Amino acid sequence: MTTTIRPAEPVQQGADGARARTYDVCDNGRPVGAVGISTDPAFGASAGVLQSLGIEEAHRRRGRGTIAALAAEEVLRGWGCTQVRLVAPAGNAAARGLAVVLGYTERSRNMLKTLRRTAPALPAGVSGRPMTEREYAEWAATSAGTYAREWMERGVPEEQARRKVETDHATNLPDGLATPGMYFHVLVREGAVVGHVWVARREAPDGGDDLGYVFDVEVREEHRGRGYGRALMHLAEDITLDAGLGLLGLHVFASNTPALRLYESLGYEVTQYNLAKAL
């Protein structure tokens, strides 16, 4: 049997160069599944996404999924994409296994925690408060560069990393500190700011109740190693509960082992794995 992919629809094109298309996966011309691809709205037209891949149950375990994914990657190369990513839900071991076979490596994880009614207390002598306009301006002056560098350190081309930063900030902070549903707080000890956290109100991807989401958390370098990272995450829980939300999510790079261990110890569970490869 010869496995190929065949367009199931015209290419969907956007004004900014975005593209998307669904293909039938065929055996000797007979559809046995489907694969969907697109360019990445966050990273730009030179980054691709393997949106979906499904093979009918009777035709699985014969390499058809692998062939279809490789053929889809060739289409993305033809579109000028230099990288491709995919999302593997935490419960889908088959998707992660196929991704590894195809040469994808884990880039990051999304994690989620169901909160108790009361957030853990902050350490003695430590308190949280809303960020001031001046503190926000200082954060905004350096955050974009820091965020872009984090992506570039993980193999994302500079152009795509900067596109990601610009897209995120334009989408999430159109009115800066005054943007509704965005909460910027600092952690203070003996009058000195030791770190900050940015929590956002977000719609749940499955259509459920809104949740809190930690977009940025950082302990200032001179105060690290003293437990303030854990205190900031407790502060994030308090902010989320105060907003009337019962779930708190976050995104963490897979190579950030200390952060992963902290989140796991706090009760966060992985909801999805984000994998990528160069084309």
N, C-alpha and C positions, 0 to 999 in steps of 0.2 A: 504494500500500500504506500502511496506517495502522499505525504502531508504537505499542504500549502495553505497560505492565507489568501483570502479574496475579499475585496472591499464590499462591505454590506451597506454602505451609504456614501454620499459625497463627503469630501473633506469639509469640516466645519472650520471656518476661518474668522478671526477677529481683526479689528482695525489695528491692534498693536502687534500683529504678527503671530498671534496665538493660533494653534491648529489642534484639531481633534478628529479622530476617525475610528470607526469600529470595523473589524474584519471578521468574516466567517473563517473558521478553521476547517479545512476540507480534507477528506481522504478521497483521492481520485475524483474530485469535483463534488463530493457529497458532504454537506455541512455536518460536522460532529462537535462543534463548539464555537466559541467566539473569543476574540481578544480586542481590547480597547486601548488606544494610546492617545497621548496629547502632549503638547508642550506644557511647561510648568508655569502657571500664572505667578508664582512667587519668585522663581529664579530667572524667568525670561525665556525667550524663544529658543535659546541655545541649550536649554535643559529639557529633557523629556521625562514623561511619566508613563509607566506601564500601569494603566488604570485598572484593568480587569483581565482575567484569563479564566476561562471555564471550558472544560471538556466533558461531554456527556459521559455518564457513569459507565456505560457499556464499552466506551472507547478509551478509558483511562489506563494508566500503567503500561503504556506502550511507547512512551517518548513523544507523544504528540504535543503535549504542553511545552516541552523543551523546544521542539522545532518551531512551534508557533511563536514563542517568546523571542527566539533568536531572529525569526523573520520580521517580527515587529520592531526589534532593535535596528535591523537594516533599514526599515522605513524611516525611523527616527534619525539615523545617520544621513539619509537622503534629505531630511528636513534641515540639516545643519546642526543637529544636537551633538554635543560633546560629552554629555552625561545623561544617565537615566536613573530614576529612582522608583521604588515601589513600596507599598505599605503592606505589612503582613500582620493581621490581627493576632493578638497574643495566643488565642486558642487554635490557630491554624498552623499546626506544625508542618503540614504538607507544603504550604506556601513558602515558609522559611527554608525548608529543605530544598525546594526547587530553586529558590533564589541563590542559595549557596552553590548548587550545582552550576548555575549560570554565571557564577563569578561575582555576585553581589556581596558586599560586606556591610555589616551593621554600622550605621552612622549614628543613630540616636534611638531613644525610646520615648513614648508617651506613657505617663503614669497617672493614677487616679487614687484618691482616698475618700472614703466616706467618713465625714466628720462626726464627732460626738457633739452633744448639745453645748458643751463648754470647752473652749480651747485650753490646752495646758498652760499653767501659769508661767510667766517669764521669771528668770532668775532674780534673786534679790538685788536691788540696786539698778535694775535694767528696766527700761520702759520704752514704749513706742509712741510715736506721734505722727500726724500728717506731715509730709514734706512741704517746705516753704517754696515760694516762687523762686527765690534765689537758689535754693538747693536743687530745684528741678532744672533751672537753667544750667547749672554746673553739670548735672547728670546728662542733660541733652547734648551738651557740647562735646562729650567724649563717648557717649553710649553707642552711637552709630559706628564709629571706627572700631570699638572693642567688639561689637557684635559681628561686624564683617570679618574681622581677623579670626574670630572663633570658627566661622564657616570655612575660611581659607585654610586654616590649620588642619582641617579635615578633608582637604582635597577639592573643595569647591573653587572653581576659577574665580578670579577677582571680580570680573564683570557680573557673574551670576550672584556672588556674595553681596555685592553692593546693590544689585537689583532687589535682592531679598530684603535687605535692610530698609531701602527706600519704600518698598511696597508695604512692609509691616508697619512702619511709622506713619505712613500716609493713611493707611486703613484704620489703625488702632488709635492714633493720637491726632486727629484733625484739628482739635482745639487745645492741644497741649495738656497741661495739668488740669484744665477745666473740662476735658472730655468726659461726658457722662459714662459711668460704669467703670472708670479707671481710678485705682486707688494707689497712691504713692505714699509710703510711710518710711520713716527712718527709725533705727534702733539706737537708743541713747543710754550711755552709762556715765555717771558723774559729769553730766553736762556735755560730753563729747559724743558726736555721732560715730558709731562703730560700723554701721552698715545700712543698707536700704533694701526694700522689697516693693515690687510693682505687682499688684493683683488686679486682674480684669474680670469683669462679668462677661460670660460667654454663653452662647446658645449651645446646648448639648448636641453633638453630631447625630444622635439617634432620635432627635425630636423630643426628648424628655425635658425635665426641669433644667433651668439655667444652672450653671456651675461657676465657681471661681477658678481662675487660672493664673498661675505664677509665671509672668512673662520675664521677670528679671529679679534676681536675688544675689546680693554680693556683700561680703564682709570686707571692709577696708583692709588693705594688706598688713598694716601695722598692728591690726587687732585679730589676726587670724590665729587659729589653733587654741581658742579659748571658749569654744562652745557657742559662739554667737550665730553661727550658721543654723544650728538647731533652734536657737531662740528666734531668729528671723522667720523660720518656717512655722513656729508656734504663733508668731505675730500674724503671719499670713492666714492661719486658721481663724484667728480672732477677727480679722478684717472680713473674711468670707462669711463667717457666722453672723457678724453684725449687718451684713448686706442681705441677710435672710436666705443664704444658700447653704446647702448641706454637703456639697461635693467640692473637692479641690483637686485640680489637675495641674500637670506640668510637663515640660519637655526637657530631657537631659541627654547630653552627648554620651555615647557609649564609652568613650575613652576617659570620661570624667569619673574614675572609680570612687574617689572620696564622696562625691555628690550622690552617686548611685547607692552607696552603702548607707549614707545618711537617710535618703528617702525610703529605702527598704526598712531601715530600723524604725522609721516613723509610721510605717504601715501603708505606704503607697504600693500599689500593684501595677504591673505593666499591662497596658491595654493594647498597645501596638508597637511593632518594631519597624523602624524606617531604614531601608537598605538602599545602597546605590552602587553604581559602577561607572567607570569611564568607557566611552564608546570609541 
